[in-house]
Amino acid sequence: MSATRGWRGGPGPEERRELAREDERSARDEVRAFADAEVDAVEEDDGEESVEEMLELDQTELEELGLTLDDPHQPDAE
């Protein structure tokens, strides 16, 4: 009989403690991952517009304003 195995082949006291620790670590990691995902979701949708969002222009908005965006990669129309 080993020190880690019970007398009927089941886990002994040391192995039970290690299994319990592994379960606790696993549960803690799952909760942490869930909490991190929740924090990320809140940060993404905090109701405030980021600098990137403020500077982002799409072609439809420009056309509605009667503006065009010059493409520096295209030759100037003369």
MODELLER restraints for C-alpha pairs under 7 A, 6 or more apart:
rsr = mdl.restraints
at = mdl.atoms
rsr.add(forms.Gaussian(group=physical.xy_distance, feature=features.Distance(at['CA:1:A'], at['CA:7:A']), mean=6.56, stdev=0.5))
rsr.add(forms.Gaussian(group=physical.xy_distance, feature=features.Distance(at['CA:3:A'], at['CA:12:A']), mean=6.98, stdev=0.5))
rsr.add(forms.Gaussian(group=physical.xy_distance, feature=features.Distance(at['CA:4:A'], at['CA:11:A']), mean=6.53, stdev=0.5))
rsr.add(forms.Gaussian(group=physical.xy_distance, feature=features.Distance(at['CA:4:A'], at['CA:12:A']), mean=4.67, stdev=0.5))
rsr.add(forms.Gaussian(group=physical.xy_distance, feature=features.Distance(at['CA:4:A'], at['CA:13:A']), mean=6.61, stdev=0.5))
rsr.add(forms.Gaussian(group=physical.xy_distance, feature=features.Distance(at['CA:4:A'], at['CA:14:A']), mean=5.48, stdev=0.5))
rsr.add(forms.Gaussian(group=physical.xy_distance, feature=features.Distance(at['CA:4:A'], at['CA:15:A']), mean=5.47, stdev=0.5))
rsr.add(forms.Gaussian(group=physical.xy_distance, feature=features.Distance(at['CA:5:A'], at['CA:11:A']), mean=4.86, stdev=0.5))
rsr.add(forms.Gaussian(group=physical.xy_distance, feature=features.Distance(at['CA:5:A'], at['CA:12:A']), mean=4.25, stdev=0.5))
rsr.add(forms.Gaussian(group=physical.xy_distance, feature=features.Distance(at['CA:6:A'], at['CA:12:A']), mean=4.18, stdev=0.5))
rsr.add(forms.Gaussian(group=physical.xy_distance, feature=features.Distance(at['CA:62:A'], at['CA:68:A']), mean=6.15, stdev=0.5))
